[in-house]
Amino acid sequence: LYPPMLENKNEDYYAGVNGQQYNTCPIDVEKGTEKVYKQYPLFKNVARKGQIGIVNPGDLLFVPSKWWHFVRSIDHFNISVNVWWR
């Protein structure tokens, strides 16, 4: 999880670049920091603010509005539900 952009600094997350939607980020956080920083040097401004968690069977993870997140399934069967509302 990464906190929302501060002061609308989309450039730190490279949001909406190369024709992507404004709420998507092209950064592959599993690539390794050296490769990521070389390709996306501004990401250093927010990378240390990221948090890692593991959700176990029966757990629920609430991702607050506008928080950037990445999900990796470590089991062979998973269910994910995403609801956007205003």
N, C-alpha and C positions, 0 to 999 in steps of 0.2 A: 504494500500500500504506500502510496506517495500522497502527501497533502495537496490540497487544491493550489492552483497557481496563485501566487501573491502578486498583487498589483497588475493582474492580467499579463503576466510574463509568459505568454505562449511559447516564446522562443526557447525557454529552458527545457521544455518538454517536446519541442519540435512538433507541436500540435498543428494539424491541418496543412502540413507541408506536402509537396509533390502530389497535389490533388486529393489528399485524404480529407476526411471530414474534420471539422474543427475540434471534435471531441475524441480523436484517435491519435495515437502516438506510434511512430514507426520503430521505436527503440526496442531491441531484443535484450532484455535484462539478463538473459541466460548466456549471452555471448561472451561475457568476461569484461571486466572494467576497462582494460587497456584498449580492446577493440571498440567498445562502445564510446569511450572518451575520444578516441581518434576520429571516429565518424561523427560523433555528436558532442563536441567539446563543451557546449553550454550546459549539458546534462549534469556536469560536475556540481553545478550550483544547487541541485536538488537531490542528487543521488544519496547523500549521507542521511537524508531525512526519511528514506524509505524504511518500512517495517516489514518483517517477515513473520508469518504465522502458519500453523498447521491446524487444519480443521479435521477433527476426528469423527467417526461415525456417530450420528445423532446430534452433532454440533451444527450451529448456524452462524454464519458470518454476515454481519450487517456492514455494508460499505456505504459510508455517508455520501451525500450528494457532492459531486464534482471531485471526489478522490480518485486518483489514477490507480489502477490495479491490474495485476497480472495473475493468472491462475494456471497452475500446473497440477494435473491430476496424477496422483501417485499410486492409485489403485486401478484395477481393471474395470470397475463399474462405478460410475458417479452420476449424480443428478444435479444439475445447476438450474436455478430459476432466477430470471432477471425481470424485475418489474420497474418501469419508469412511470412515475405519476407526477402531476403538478398540483 
